Amino acid sequence: MANRSTKKSLERFKYEVADELGVPLGNGYNGNLTAKQNGSVGGYMVKKMIEAQERQMTEKNHQ
């Protein structure tokens, strides 16, 4: 069931990022948002995930 847990975590993360960026992302249909708004959420999610992975790798190398 890790897959279901991962999906829920990513969904929660998406809403956290949208809130952080001021994008009014709602549950369900979000066709009222622009491609720029939706893209900014996805792009920022990827950026934050890469930064977290880099931090984790750096910490491992310093142990």
C-alpha positions as CSV (number, residue, x, y, z in Angstrom):
1,M,0.0,0.0,0.0
2,A,3.0,2.3,-0.2
3,N,1.8,3.5,-3.6
4,R,-1.5,4.8,-2.1
5,S,0.4,6.5,0.6
6,T,2.8,8.1,-1.9
7,K,-0.1,9.4,-4.0
8,K,-1.7,11.0,-0.9
9,S,1.6,12.5,0.1
10,L,2.1,14.0,-3.4
11,E,-1.4,15.3,-3.4
12,R,-0.9,17.0,0.0
13,F,2.4,18.4,-1.2
14,K,0.7,19.8,-4.4
15,Y,-1.8,21.8,-2.3
16,E,0.9,23.0,0.1
17,V,3.0,24.3,-2.9
18,A,-0.1,25.9,-4.5
19,D,-0.9,27.6,-1.3
20,E,2.7,28.8,-1.0
21,L,2.6,30.2,-4.5
22,G,-0.8,31.8,-4.0
23,V,-2.5,29.6,-6.7
24,P,-6.1,29.0,-5.8
25,L,-6.0,25.2,-6.4
26,G,-9.2,23.5,-5.4
27,N,-10.4,19.8,-5.1
28,G,-11.6,18.4,-8.4
29,Y,-11.8,20.4,-11.6
30,N,-9.4,23.4,-11.9
31,G,-10.0,24.3,-15.5
32,N,-10.4,28.0,-14.4
33,L,-6.7,28.2,-13.7
34,T,-4.2,29.2,-16.4
35,A,-1.6,26.9,-17.8
36,K,1.0,29.2,-16.2
37,Q,-0.6,28.8,-12.7
38,N,-0.8,25.0,-13.0
39,G,2.7,24.8,-14.5
40,S,4.1,26.9,-11.7
41,V,2.8,24.4,-9.1
42,G,4.3,21.4,-10.9
43,G,7.6,23.1,-11.6
44,Y,8.0,24.3,-8.1
45,M,7.1,20.8,-6.8
46,V,9.9,19.3,-8.9
47,K,12.4,22.0,-7.8
48,K,11.6,21.4,-4.1
49,M,11.9,17.6,-4.6
50,I,15.3,18.0,-6.3
51,E,16.6,20.3,-3.5
52,A,15.5,17.8,-0.8
53,Q,17.2,14.9,-2.6
54,E,20.4,17.0,-3.0
55,R,20.3,17.8,0.7
56,Q,19.9,14.2,1.5
57,M,22.8,13.1,-0.7
58,T,25.0,15.8,0.8
59,E,24.2,14.7,4.4
60,K,25.0,11.1,3.5
61,N,28.4,12.1,2.0
62,H,29.3,14.0,5.2
63,Q,28.6,11.1,7.6
